Every structure is written in structure tokens, then in C-alpha cells.
């Protein structure tokens, strides 16, 4: 069975983006003219995903509203003759099927994914973390889906990181290299403080299956009361097989201020409708722009 569903965990407080996230969901912060969550959903849809499952929490209804119909807005746009904007707004709710489930307690990424188990059922599914915004020729989720179709085992997205940054990520230990950029994993260490097992980090894209969900259900919470997805992935890797794929594309960590600003600059420079104006603004403020780079 192919991958048709994607779980998007959106229940977090977004503390790295405070104070904005005191009243605005982190996922609804705009990158140019679309909220971050829009880019994550678009990647899923471009990958062939048919159903998006939001794992939400109290105070996150604006995400659901964004992907719902907006009759009053649509009527106003229609009456004012703004046909292009009307089509764009309507397309948002028509992108795919949207389902929401509630994470009543914030008990870690593993727990958030587990909250979607009844909607996922026995099917393989993608997990997309909306903090990680990707630029790609082929959607990163689709790259992982293609690998899953080859081996029918869980696949996680990998990217090389500097040793000094290893403590921010789940770091993998390779069992063996299958072929270029594709590895069978031995184990994963969540945010190692010292001696990371490699320079390969798990980035926020996964293709998982019911075996992973079963392990999450058996995983006990750690010291912070969180159920880590990494623990469940490790358990499956020790029994069967989990793979990692070093994806093609560029990641922007929009869960923090500096990564978000980097994304704003790069996305603005690539937008045909605003890039020239943006370049002019940068030049007027003393920045040099060469070949789309500042």
C-alpha cells in the first residue's frame, strides 16, 4: 500500500518564537504571504498525499480555519472582481482532505504522532514537521515516499550537520550504506551532548508504519514526561529495519528567529513577483546581491 496520509504535529507552544506565539500559532506566522503551515501542506500535496491529519491543541483553531472555506471573504472577492485572489483563496481549502485530532497533553513528538493512530489505521504514513520549510526540485516527502516504495520499511530524512550543532538533533549511527545517500540505520541518539555517533541528523520528514505506532504505544515517557519518536524508531531498527535518506534540497528551520529570517530572504529573492523590488530594498540599505544571494 502506498503512502496517502500525512501527520502534521502542530500542538506545540512555539516558545522559540515568543512573544508572537503568545497569541498566534507558530505555524500561522507568515513567510512572505503564506503561513508556514501552508508550505508544509503544499509539500505534502505535491508529494501525492491525499489526507492531512493535524495534531492540534487548545488555541490552534486558526490552523483549521485557514484550511476551511471562507464564504464571506470569497463573496467579497467575487463582488469586487478580484478573480485571481478568489481562486487562490478557494484553492487553499481544496488542496486535499483535512482531519484534526487533539493532543490533550503536550507529551512529546512520539505522543503527538500516536494521537493520530485511529485516523492513520494500518497504512504507512508521512510525518511532516512544519517548522522545517524546504526548498526542493522534488518534494522531500516524495523523495522519502519513493524510497519507502523500494524497501517497505520506515525511512527518515537525513542531513549533515556540524558537530557543534549535534546536540540540537537526533543523530544516527549507520549500520551500512545501501547506496548513494541511502543508509540502513543502526541506532539514533536524541540530542547527544557529547560524542555524537555521526554527523548525520534526522530532519523533520519521516515515512512510518504501524510497527512504529505499536512501539510508541509501548514507549514510556522520559524524565521530562515526553514520549520520544526516536525511542520507537530505535526499537524498530533493533528488530527489523529503518532507513535514512540524505535528501536533495535545502532546509530552513523556521522554528527559530534566525532560521525564519534566512527563509524570508531566500524565498523573497526567488519570488518572481517581488524579487526585483526586494533586491532594490537590500541595495538601498547597503547589502550586495549577486546571483540571488545577499
C-alpha positions in Angstrom: 0.0 0.0 0.0 1.3 3.4 -0.9 1.6 6.5 1.4 -1.7 8.5 1.2 -1.7 10.2 4.6 0.5 12.7 6.4 0.5 13.6 10.1 1.4 17.3 10.9 2.1 17.8 14.6 1.0 21.4 15.4 0.3 21.3 19.1 3.4 23.0 20.5 3.7 26.3 22.3 6.3 27.7 19.8 8.4 29.1 22.7 11.3 29.9 20.4 9.2 32.4 18.6 7.8 34.2 21.6 6.3 36.7 22.1 4.5 36.4 18.7 3.3 32.9 19.6 1.6 34.1 22.8 -1.5 34.8 20.6 -0.6 33.4 17.2 0.0 29.8 16.4 3.7 29.4 15.4 2.6 27.5 12.3 0.5 30.6 11.3 3.4 33.0 11.2 3.7 34.2 7.6 6.6 33.6 5.3 6.1 36.3 2.7 2.3 36.0 2.2 1.5 32.4 3.3 1.7 30.9 6.8 4.4 28.3 7.5 1.8 25.5 7.7 0.8 26.3 4.1 4.2 25.4 2.8 4.2 22.1 4.7 0.8 21.2 3.4 1.8 22.2 -0.2 4.9 19.9 0.0 2.6 17.0 1.1 0.1 17.6 -1.7 2.9 17.9 -4.3 4.1 14.5 -3.0 0.8 12.9 -3.7 -0.6 12.9 -0.2 -4.4 12.8 -0.1 -5.2 13.3 3.5 -3.6 15.7 6.0 -4.0 14.9 9.7 -3.4 17.9 12.0 -2.5 17.0 15.6 -3.6 20.2 17.4 -4.1 21.5 20.9 -6.3 24.2 22.6 -5.8 27.6 20.9 -4.9 26.2 17.5 -8.3 26.6 15.8 -6.9 29.2 13.4 -5.0 26.5 11.6 -8.2 24.6 10.9 -9.9 27.8 9.9 -7.2 28.6 7.4 -7.8 25.4 5.5 -11.6 25.7 5.7 -14.0 27.6 3.4 -14.3 31.4 3.8 -17.8 32.2 2.4 -17.8 35.9 3.4 -14.3 36.5 2.1 -14.9 34.6 -1.1 -18.1 36.6 -1.7 -16.4 39.9 -1.1 -13.6 39.0 -3.5 -16.1 37.8 -6.1 -18.1 41.1 -5.8 -15.0 43.2 -6.2 -13.9 41.3 -9.3 -10.7 40.0 -7.7 -10.8 36.7 -9.6 -7.2 35.7 -9.1 -7.3 36.2 -5.4 -10.6 34.4 -5.2 -9.2 31.4 -7.0 -6.1 31.4 -4.7 -8.3 31.5 -1.6 -10.6 28.8 -2.8 -7.7 26.5 -3.7 -6.5 26.5 -0.1 -9.5 24.6 1.2 -9.5 22.3 -1.9 -5.8 21.2 -1.6 -6.8 17.8 -0.1 -8.8 16.3 2.8 -8.1 17.8 6.2 -8.7 16.0 9.5 -7.9 17.2 13.0 -7.2 15.3 16.2 -6.5 16.8 19.6 -3.3 16.2 21.7 -4.7 17.0 25.1 -1.3 17.0 26.8 2.0 18.0 25.2 4.0 14.9 25.9 6.5 14.9 23.0 6.6 14.2 19.3 6.1 10.5 19.7 2.9 11.1 21.7 1.7 13.6 19.1 2.1 11.1 16.3 0.4 8.4 18.4 -2.6 10.7 18.8 -3.3 10.2 15.0 -3.3 6.4 15.2 -7.0 5.9 14.7 -7.1 8.1 11.6 -3.9 6.5 10.2 -5.0 3.0 10.7 -2.7 0.3 9.4 -1.4 2.4 6.5 2.1 3.7 6.1 2.1 7.5 6.6 4.3 10.5 6.4 5.2 12.8 9.3 6.0 16.4 8.4 7.2 18.9 10.9 6.0 22.4 9.8 9.0 24.1 11.5 11.2 22.7 8.7 10.5 24.5 5.5 12.1 23.0 2.4 13.2 24.3 -1.0 13.3 21.5 -3.5 13.0 20.4 -7.1 11.4 17.1 -6.0 9.4 17.4 -2.7 11.4 16.0 0.2 8.4 13.9 1.3 8.1 12.5 -2.1 11.8 11.5 -2.1 11.2 9.5 1.1 8.0 8.0 -0.3 9.9 6.7 -3.3 12.4 5.1 -1.0 9.6 3.5 1.0 8.2 2.1 -2.1 11.5 0.3 -2.7 12.1 -1.2 0.7 8.7 -1.1 2.5 10.4 -0.1 5.8 10.4 3.2 7.7 12.5 6.0 6.2 13.7 9.2 7.8 15.2 12.3 6.2 18.9 12.9 6.9 21.1 15.9 6.6 24.8 16.5 7.6 25.2 18.9 10.5 28.3 20.4 12.2 29.5 18.6 15.3 28.9 21.7 17.4 25.2 21.6 16.4 24.7 17.9 17.0 23.0 18.5 20.4 20.1 20.1 18.6 19.1 17.0 16.7 18.6 13.3 16.7 21.8 11.9 15.4 22.0 8.5 13.6 24.6 5.7 13.7 24.8 3.9 10.3 24.6 0.2 10.1 25.6 0.1 6.4 25.4 2.2 3.3 22.9 0.8 0.9 23.8 3.1 -2.0 24.4 6.8 -2.6 22.7 8.9 0.1 20.7 5.9 1.4 21.6 4.1 4.6 20.4 1.3 6.9 20.4 2.7 10.4 21.8 1.0 13.5 20.6 3.4 16.2 19.6 7.0 16.8 20.7 9.3 19.7 18.4 12.1 20.6 20.3 15.4 21.1 23.6 14.0 22.2 25.5 16.3 24.5 28.9 14.7 23.7 30.4 12.2 21.2 27.6 12.1 18.5 27.7 8.8 16.6 27.9 10.6 13.2 27.4 14.0 11.5 24.0 12.9 10.1 20.9 14.3 11.7 17.3 13.4 11.4 15.4 16.3 9.8 11.6 16.8 10.2 10.4 14.4 7.5 9.5 10.7 8.1 7.7 7.8 6.5 6.5 5.5 9.2 4.2 2.5 9.6 2.0 0.6 12.1 5.0 -1.1 13.6 6.3 2.3 14.7 2.9 3.2 16.2 3.0 -0.1 18.1 6.3 0.8 19.6 5.2 4.3 20.5 2.3 2.7 22.4 4.8 0.6 24.4 7.2 3.5 25.0 7.3 5.0 28.5 7.7 8.8 29.0 11.2 10.1 29.9 12.4 12.5 32.5 10.5 15.4 31.0 7.4 13.5 30.7 7.8 13.2 26.9 7.4 10.2 24.7 10.1 10.4 22.1 9.6 9.3 18.5 13.3 8.4 18.4 12.8 5.7 21.0 10.2 4.0 18.9 12.3 4.2 15.8 15.2 2.8 17.7 13.1 -0.1 18.8 12.0 -1.0 15.3 15.6 -0.6 14.0 16.8 -3.1 16.6 14.3 -5.7 15.4 13.8 -5.2 11.7 15.0 -2.3 9.6 14.8 1.5 9.5 16.5 3.5 6.7 17.7 7.1 6.3 17.9 9.1 3.1 20.1 12.2 2.7 17.5 14.2 0.8 18.1 16.7 -2.0 17.0 20.2 -1.1 17.6 23.0 1.4 16.1 23.2 4.8 15.2 26.4 6.8 14.5 26.0 10.5 11.6 28.4 10.8 11.0 27.4 14.4 13.7 30.0 15.5 14.1 33.6 14.6 17.4 33.4 12.7 16.2 30.5 10.6 12.9 32.2 9.9 14.7 35.4 8.7 17.0 33.3 6.5 13.9 31.8 4.9 12.3 35.2 4.4 15.3 36.5 2.5 15.7 33.4 0.3 12.0 32.9 -0.5 11.7 36.7 -1.3 14.7 36.5 -3.7 13.1 33.6 -5.5 9.7 35.0 -6.0 9.3 36.4 -9.5 6.6 38.9 -8.4 8.7 40.6 -5.7 12.3 39.6 -6.1 13.4 42.8 -8.1 11.7 45.1 -5.5 13.3 43.2 -2.7 16.8 43.3 -4.3 16.4 47.1 -4.6 15.4 47.4 -1.0 18.5 45.4 0.0 20.8 47.5 -2.2 19.4 50.8 -0.8 20.2 49.5 2.7 23.8 48.7 1.8 23.6 45.0 1.0 25.2 43.4 -2.1 23.1 40.9 -4.1 24.8 38.6 -6.5 23.0 35.8 -8.3 20.2 35.8 -5.9 22.5 35.8 -2.8 22.9 38.5 -0.3 
